[in-house]
Amino acid sequence: MKTLTDDAVLHIASFMDTADMLNVALTCRRFGSAATDDLSLMERGAHQLIESAPTHEKNWVPYKKGTLTTWIGLYHELLKLRAPPSFSSILGSGINYVNKKYHVYASLREQYQQQQLQQAKWLLRRRQYPLTKHSIAPSSSTVSCVAIGNHIMSHGVHSVKFTMTRVEKISFGIIRPFDEYWVNMNDVSCKDSFNPFESWSDMIDATSSRRKNWGNSNVHCCLYETYPGSCQWTDWETTSQTIDDWCGMEHALEGDVGLLLDLDEGTLSVYKNGRRLGIMKDGLSGEYCWLMSIQGASNSTAVQIKRGYIPLTVHG
């Protein structure tokens, strides 16, 4: 291996993912552990890949000297944030994936359309026959569910775009990352409903293992309500969400809704069909994921999540 120069190794490392880097690092001291304070070859390779990234991507994974953070670990986080946005978790009933491979669509299940049909048949029978005191209408066919994005964002500037086929009781925003072990153990995906503003005990349990990464902000879930355009947020300690008007507030009844999360400034901005409406919420810090929430909808809809545009004026 002495004939393989350091430059050649670093060039090869530029084509590796982080799993390959770790495997190579385990083969010998030269690749995996430096004898001095200098970086090993695989660490140097990961460092170079991060340094060659665009400025706004480098800001996603800042290096903190004196911590146990490695350059390979930071590059792994960068690669995850580079992946296309998707819905990695869907909670509550009445929602499923239209495209399971890419996780980019969420829609109401056909069972709720069946509930609507039952409701219509019941109303028809009510007109035809007198009601008795024992007559009971079928349950309402409304939906309470959420879809959570795959990106865990803690630094820098991030943007996303949501496209809807129908606008009804839909909100978009951010939420603290969930503990996937808790989600799997409690099987919340099978519950009849899931509202991030009302499931207080669930939310506390679901995020407990990550609370050390929340920073100083008490904004744990924040949503742009497509109608009337207000800001809803909660600290998961009070008994209800806070609803605020904001400068530039508009409803969005058609087209795309874009969100720009600037964790350097601690702000969340809203875009409507590519036009910036303004800053909806400030005082944000720590980790967040993208969130789509449907609360009380009675018609089927589909939502697609895509990467948004980051203006040059934001990341310089």
N, C-alpha and C positions, 0 to 999 in steps of 0.2 A: 504493500500500500504506500510505501515511501515514494513511488514514482508518480502517484496521484497528487498533484499540487493542491494547495489550499484553494487557489482560484478555481481550479477544476471542480473541486468538491462543492464550493459555493454556487457555481453555475448549475451543477446537478441539483442542488438543494432548491433552486428557484423553481423547479418543476415538481417538487414534492408537496403533498399535503402534510398536515401536522402529524398524522398517524405514521406516515413514512419517516418523517424526521425523528420521531421518538424511537422507532425501530432501529434506524441507523445509529442514533445516539447510544443505544445499548450495546453496540457491537464492539467498541473499543474506547479507550480514554480520549484519544485524539478527537473523535467525533462527538463524544458525549459529555466529557467533563474536563475542563481546563485545569492545568496544574497550577496556574497563577490566577490572578484576579481577572485575566482576560476571558472573553467568552469562548465557549467551545465552538467548533465549526458549525454545528447545527443551530446553536443559538445565534451565531453571527449571520447565518443564512436567513433565519426568521427575522432578525433585526433589519437586515437589508431589504427584505420584502416589505416590511412595514414602512421603512423610510422612503421607499419608492412609490408608496401609495399616494393618491391625491390628499390634499391637506385635510379635507373634511372627513376622510376615512381615518387618517391618523388620529384625529381628535376623538374618534370613537373609542380608542383603546390607549389612553395615556399611560406611560410608564411611570410607576411610583418607586423611586429609589428607596432602598431599605426594606422593601417588602419581599415576600416570597414569590412574587410574580416573575414568570419567565417570559422571554421573548417568544418562545414557541407557544406558550399559553395565550399570550396576547394575539399572536397571529391566528390562533384557532378561533378566538372571539371575533377577530376581524372577518375571517372567512364566513362565520355564521351570520354576521350582519350583512355581508355581501350577498348572501342567498336571497332569492326573490321572497318578498313578504308572502306569508300564507297564514291560514287559520289552523293553528296546531292543536287547539282544543275547542270543542263545542260543548256547552253545558246547558242543561234543561232539555225538555222534550219539545217536539215540534220543529227540530232543526236537524239537518244532516248535510253531508257533503254531496255536491253534484259531481265534482271531479275529485275523487279520493286521492289520485296520484299527486296532484299539485296542491290540494287543500285550498283552492282559491275561491270557491263558491260555497255559500250557505243558503239553504232554502227551507221553507216550511214543509213539513211532511204531509203526505197525502191523507193521513188519518185526520188531520184537522179540516180538510175539505170534506171528508166524510161526516165530521161532526156538524159542519155547516148544512149539509144535505139533511141530516137528521133533524136539525133545528127547523129547516124549512118544512119538512114533512109534519112535524109536530104542530107548527103554526097552521098548516092546511087542515089538519084534523080538528084543531081548536075551532076553526070557522065552521066546520061541518057538524060537529057534535058539541052539545053543551058541556061545559067544564064541571067537574065535581071537585069537592074539596080535597080529593086525593090525587088530582092530576098534577104531575110534576114535569116541568120543562127539562129537556136535556141540558147538560152543562154547556156553558159558553165556549165557543171555539176560538178563544184568543190564545196567544202564544207569549210565553215569557222565557227568553233564552238569550245566550250570549255566545260569541265566537271570539277567541283570543288569539292574537298574532304570535308568530314564532320568534320574533326578535325581542331580546332583552336589552333595552337601551339605558345607559347610565351616564354617558358623556357625549358631547358633540351635538351635531345637528342631524335630525332624521326627518324624512318626509314620506307620506303615504297618500294614496288616492283610492277612494272607494267609489264603485259604480253600482247603482241600484236599478233593478227592473221596475220596482214600484216603491213609492215613498209612503210608508204608513208606520208610525210608531217606531221609527228607526233612529238610533243615535250612534255617533262615532266618537271615539276618544282614546283615553289611556287608562291603564289599570296596573296595579302592582303585580309582579310575576307570581304565579301560583306555584305551590309545592306539588309537583306532579305525583309524588308518592301519595299525598293526601287525596288528590283527585281520583287516583286509581283505587285506593282503599275505600273511599266513600261512594264511589260510582255515582257522582253527581250528574253525569250525563244522562242518567235514566230518571231523574227527578221530574215531576210534573212541571216545575217552573224554576227559574233561576234569575234573580234580580240582584245585581251587585250593590244596589242601594238598600236592600232590605234583608238580605241573608247575612245578618251581622255576625252571628257565631261561626257560620261557615267561612266567611271572609277572613276572620281572625285566625282560624285554624289553618286555612289554605295558604296563608302567607307568613306564618309564624317563623319558619326557618330562614326567611330572607330579610327579616326586618332590620337587621344590622346594616343592610345596604340601602336604606331608604333616605338617608340624609336627614335634613332638618325640616322637610316639608310635611305638612299634615294633609296634603291633597293626595289621597290614595286611589281615587277613581274620579275621572273628570270626563264628561261627555258633552258633545255638541248635539243638541236636539234639533233634528232637521226641520221640525215645525214646533214652535215658532222661531227657532234659532237661538234659544237661550242656552246658558251654560249651567250644567248640573254637576255638582261635585260633592264629595263626602270625605270625612275623616274616619269613618267606621266606628265612631264613638258616640255620636249623637243619634237621635232616634229617626232622623229623616235627612234627606239630601238637601243641600242648599241650591237654590235656583237663582241665578244672577243674569241680569241684562249686561251687555258689554258694548263698547263703542264699535260701530260697524256691524252690529248684529243684523242678520238677514236670515229668512227661512230658505231652505233648499228643497224645492219640490220636484226637481228633475235634474238630470245631468250628473256631474261628478262632485264629490266633496273631498277636498284635500286638507290634510293636517300637516303642520310643520312644528316639530318638537325641538326646541332649542334648549338643551340642557346646560349650555354655557351661560345663557341668560336666564334660564328657568321659566320659559314661556311656551305657550301652546297657541299657534295661530291657525286660522281657518281660511280655506280657499273655496270659492264656489265657481265651478267651471273654469278654473285656472286664474280667477281674479281674487286677489287677496282682500279679505274682508277686514282683518285686523287681529290683534292679540285678544284671544278669548280668556286666557287665564295666565297668571304669573305666580311666582313663589314656588316653582316646582324644583325638585331635586331628588336624586336617588334613581332607583331602577323603575322602569315602566315597560309595559307591552301595549301594542295597539289593541283596541277593543271595538267590537260591533255589538250593539245591544238592540233586541227587539222586545218591546214590552207592551202587550195588549193588542197586537196586530191580529186581524181576522181574515186577511187575504194572503195568499202565497206571494212570496217575493224571493229574489235571488240577489246576492251581494258579492261583488268581486273586489279583491284587494290587490293593488299593484304598488310598485315603488313610485313615489312622487318625485317632483322636481325640486331641487335645492337651489334657490337663487344664488348667483355669484356674490351678491352683496351680503349674504349671510356668512359664507365661509371664506370670503376673501380670495 
